[in-house]
């Protein structure tokens, strides 16, 4: 049941009627909806946090026993004797690009980029179809009903990804898992919150502001990497990130502004947009940091989706939307098929996400996803014969220049390190 209705049931009827109209107005305020959603997540997060503190306080790793011991050990402590923050655990850093030749790394990068583009372009088309068309409508009369609960679709995506990754981990050998399971909850919660902020911000900001924010995500991701992982970036990495942001912004603004009527950017919209960028930057960097435990991409997929399922199903049950969505699915078999197909695309996309972050890091993954919008518009231009403006063409040139400079500078750095190695004398 919705928390708002719980409050109304506790009030007298006369007061409840007055409060009902007041709360209906409050439901239009984004901050109120955010707090209601976060309250639902807190009913799972707070008890979990208290349990973790309790098991650590009683030193359960040394004193515990029984049938639940392996499960609690894996969730709270992991396979290491001492676990706290990621920086407190002696884990081996990921070797980016040193596991094979440069040609092999380029092939891997192309494979990741193509997989991400295909998965999420298909996912976007399916999602728009599910959320905009009516189900149950006939050709003679335009009756039918729309499905409006996007959070249930998120749950469907996560439950399928959890099932696929769980079966994969069971059938195939995986690296020894060292990270405590609760650490996946941070990336899961930030991912859910970033998705909510992304959709909510569209109501309060203009289209140019949307474009500039999405195209500039590379810089916040790099800054968040310094905070979370204490990474150090070279000056050319910041310079090429800025060039990519400028080039993508020029191309998108010149190519699609006429198709999207702009609304006024409000202060609330800017706050939500900052929240989206912060949560999204945290998600990829936290996942990048977790890969230091030498886990596989499928293990990461299982851990993150497990907590995402817990959080979304808890929120759906508390707001009374879970069984309504199931009833809609039983009434419309076509919707059930579309929801499953959407979940398959989402699961494939997650595999490419985690593999890309594992192999190349959060910054490269963000660059690929930033270019996704520009690639989609380029495909549209080729398929439908739309002309690219001069400013848009210049933006594409700036992007390719930035990518060339990035590859050139990285290869120069690798060559410099290899040239310095023979001078080290062996004892």
NORGINOR-V751746 format. One record per run of one state. SS is the DSSP state (H for helix, E for strand, - for the rest). FROM is the first residue (numbers start at 1). TO is the last residue. Records with the same first field share a line. If there is no record, write none. Layout:
SS: FROM-TO + FROM-TO
This chain:
-: 1-2 + 10-12 + 27-29 + 58-59 + 64-68 + 78-85 + 89-101 + 133-133 + 136-144 + 147-149 + 172-180 + 202-206 + 216-216 + 229-234 + 260-266 + 294-296 + 319-321 + 332-332 + 361-361 + 385-389 + 422-427
H: 3-9 + 13-26 + 30-57 + 60-63 + 69-77 + 86-88 + 102-132 + 150-171 + 181-201 + 207-215 + 217-228 + 235-259 + 267-293 + 297-318 + 322-331 + 333-360 + 362-384 + 390-421
E: 134-135 + 145-146
